[in-house]
Amino acid sequence: MYALVISTLAYPLIAWWLHRRLEDLLEPGPTRRLLVFTLASVACWMISSGIDWAFPGQVIHLL
């Protein structure tokens, strides 16, 4: 459960940071927005997986 909360809170920070880093490389538009969304989503997934790995007792078992 903590992994979900922390990764949700981390998403806006990561997306903002990526958006600023990509300003010099890509012009504003859908390509940059899609790249920021994809990279921020992957980063949050990695954060969530790391928390689940570090604290296996907190994992939500859906199946």
C-alpha positions, 0 to 999 in steps of 0.5 A, a space after each residue: 500500500 505504501 508503494 502505491 502512495 509513494 509512487 503516486 506522490 513521486 509522479 508529479 515531481 518526476 514529470 516536472 523534472 523530466 519536463 525541465 530536462 527535455 526542454 533543451 532537447 525537444 520542442 514543446 508538443 505531443 512528442 515531449 509530453 508523451 515521452 515525459 509521461 512514459 518515462 515518469 510512469 516507468 520511474 514510478 513503477 520502478 520506485 513502487 517495485 523497489 518498495 515492494 521488494 524491500 518491504 514484502 509484507 506490505 505488498 497487496 496480493 490481488 490474485 
